[in-house]
Amino acid sequence: AQSVTQLGSHVSVSEGALVLLRCNYSSSVPPYLFWYVQYPNQGLQLLLKYTTGATLVKGINGFEAEFKKSETSFHLTKPSAHMSDAAEYFCAVSARNAGGTSYGKLTFGQGTILTVHP
Amino acid sequence: EADIYQTPRYLVIGTGKKITLECSQTMGHDKMYWYQQDPGMELHLIHYSYGVNSTEKGDLSSESTVSRIRTEHFPLTLESARPSHTSQYLCASSIPGLASQYFGPGTRLLVL
């Protein structure tokens, strides 16, 4: 069974500061890894994903994440926070099948609420 | 841009009523999912479907049922709503082999 742990249910940064949201996973085989963002009263929007290849993944809105197999981590970063980044962020994993593709089902972390102060 | 729709967006209903939450997608995706999300909590998979006439229970036990008669439509039904069903319900879809899921805007359900 796989699991996802997001360290810190709330993160607060100043506008212009570095954003770092932490995600660790537990899986016998490196899974597909995702970050989603959820704005109030909306569904989830995919920020970025890691499937294979380059371990540094760039996503939308200036976010990026690095897959570190040795640390079983997939932390999300953004060099300079904007007020519009305030939202809840979810890390998720999907197990790989024998062929290397995804089973499709996602397991989500508990979420991290990002607050950006002026 | 993903096109996945959920109706209603908000629903307040009394205990014992039967409700159906609608989910439709126009992308032709075979895989569809229903998640339940309580405020401030993670999403829990309650139902999924890999295609027409295919439905499976998810990781979280739910008293709701689903059907998949058409590729684009994946409704969720509660035969008798209870206050414990109060939650947000999110529908999603994806292409087989690709894990990226596209989410609808969600339905917020309040059972009095």
Boltz contact constraints between the chains, C-beta under 6 A:
constraints:
  - contact:
      token1: [A, 32]
      token2: [B, 99]
      max_distance: 6.0
  - contact:
      token1: [A, 42]
      token2: [B, 105]
      max_distance: 6.0
  - contact:
      token1: [A, 43]
      token2: [B, 90]
      max_distance: 6.0
  - contact:
      token1: [A, 43]
      token2: [B, 103]
      max_distance: 6.0
  - contact:
      token1: [A, 43]
      token2: [B, 104]
      max_distance: 6.0
  - contact:
      token1: [A, 43]
      token2: [B, 105]
      max_distance: 6.0
  - contact:
      token1: [A, 43]
      token2: [B, 106]
      max_distance: 6.0
  - contact:
      token1: [A, 44]
      token2: [B, 103]
      max_distance: 6.0
  - contact:
      token1: [A, 46]
      token2: [B, 100]
      max_distance: 6.0
  - contact:
      token1: [A, 94]
      token2: [B, 99]
      max_distance: 6.0
  - contact:
      token1: [A, 101]
      token2: [B, 97]
      max_distance: 6.0
  - contact:
      token1: [A, 102]
      token2: [B, 99]
      max_distance: 6.0
  - contact:
      token1: [A, 104]
      token2: [B, 31]
      max_distance: 6.0
  - contact:
      token1: [A, 104]
      token2: [B, 94]
      max_distance: 6.0
  - contact:
      token1: [A, 108]
      token2: [B, 42]
      max_distance: 6.0
  - contact:
      token1: [A, 108]
      token2: [B, 43]
      max_distance: 6.0
  - contact:
      token1: [A, 110]
      token2: [B, 42]
      max_distance: 6.0
  - contact:
      token1: [A, 111]
      token2: [B, 42]
      max_distance: 6.0
